[in-house]
C-alpha cells in the first residue's frame, strides 16, 4: 500500500529535505509508525507522549481533516494523500489589538 505524505518545510530535516515521502499503513497511526521507521523522530514531532496528535499539527487525508475521520484511527487506502501542516499561530495579538482599537476614543465615537 503506497500513501504519499506531504511534509512541511519545518519537518523536512527528518526526511532528508524531501517534500513528499511514501509510507504504508491501514490507519494514520500505522502510517506514522511506518514513516518513523524510515525517518526517525518524525512521529515524535506529530504525536504526544499520551498518543494523540499534537494540537499544533493539522493532518489531512485527501484534503479531509483527520479530526473528523478518527484522528490516528483514520482509515487509509492505497493511493491516499496525507498532508501534514503546522498550525498557524498568532491570533492572541489580533484579539488584543482589536480590543484596544474598540476602546480607543475615536472608535468609540464612530459607533
Buried (B, 14 or more C-beta within 10 A) or exposed (E): BEBEBBBEEEBBEBBEEEEEBEBBBEBBBBBBBBBBEEBEEBBEBBBEEEEEBBEEBBBBBEEEEBEEBEBBEBEBEEEBBBBBEBEEEEEEEEEEEEEEEEEEEEEEEEE
